[in-house]
Amino acid sequence: MLWNIIVLIVIGLIAGFIARAVIPGKQDIGIVATIVLGIIGSLVGNLLGSLIFHGRFELGTSGIIGSIIGAIIVLGIYVAATNRRGVTR
């Protein structure tokens, strides 16, 4: 059980850092938020993968590639949402 949590944190950290490197602009989030981004990205990646390839909803975590893709999607949505709040006309 402890090993699974450690692996989830490490995969989340790697996926979060790669997503932050891919998405342009400065994201003002710390290392804990980067790990959370990667973990949420893993859940999103697994959801998308299960819907695309199996045609059914499954909740769980995905591998590193699915985690990176999910983290990029989540970070893109986060950046789009926070940039809209800062724009004044």
N, C-alpha and C positions, 0 to 999 in steps of 0.2 A: 504494500500500500504506500509506504513512504517513498519507495523507488519510483512509483508511478507519478507521484506529486512532483518529485524532483525532475523527472523527465518532462513533464508537462510545463514546468517553469522554464527549463532550458529551451525547449522547443518554442515556447511563447516568446522568450527573449530573442532568439534568433529570428523568428518570423516577424516580430515587431521591429527589430532593427533593420531588416531588409525592406519591410514596407515603408519605414521612415526614409530610407535611402532612395526608394523608387518614386515616392510622391514628392513633387517639387514644392519648394517653400519651406519655411521654418515651422516646425510643430513644437509648441511649448509644452512638452510633456516630459516627465521624468522617467527614471528607469522602471519604477513600479508600474506606471501607466503603460510603458512600452511592453512589459510582460503581460499585463492585462489585455492590451491590444492584441498581442499574439495569441493568447488563450481564447479570446472571443473570436479572433480570426480563424482559429482551428475549429471552433464550433460552427462558424458560418461556412467554412470550406467543406466540412463534413456534410452539412445540410445540403449545400449545393451539389456536391458529388453524389449524395444518395438520391436526390431528386432527379438529377440528369441521368445517372447510370442505372439506378434501380427503380425509379419511378415511385418511390414511397419515402415518407418522412422517417428519418432516423436521427436520434439525438446522440451525439458522442463527439469524439475528437478525431481529427484526420491526421495524416502524416505531414511531413515538413512542407511538401509542395502545396497541399491543400491549405495548410496553415498560412503560408505566405500569400496565396491568392486571396484567402478570406481576410487576412490582415490588411492587404492593399485595399480591398473593397471597403472594409470598416473605416480605415484611416481616410480614404477618399470621401466617404460620407461625412466623417467628423470635420475634415478641413472645409468642405463645402458648407456645412452647417454653421461653423464658427466664423467663416469669412463673411457670410451674409449678415450676421449680427453686427459686425463692425462697420459695415458700409452705411453711411448716412447720405441723404440727398438734400 
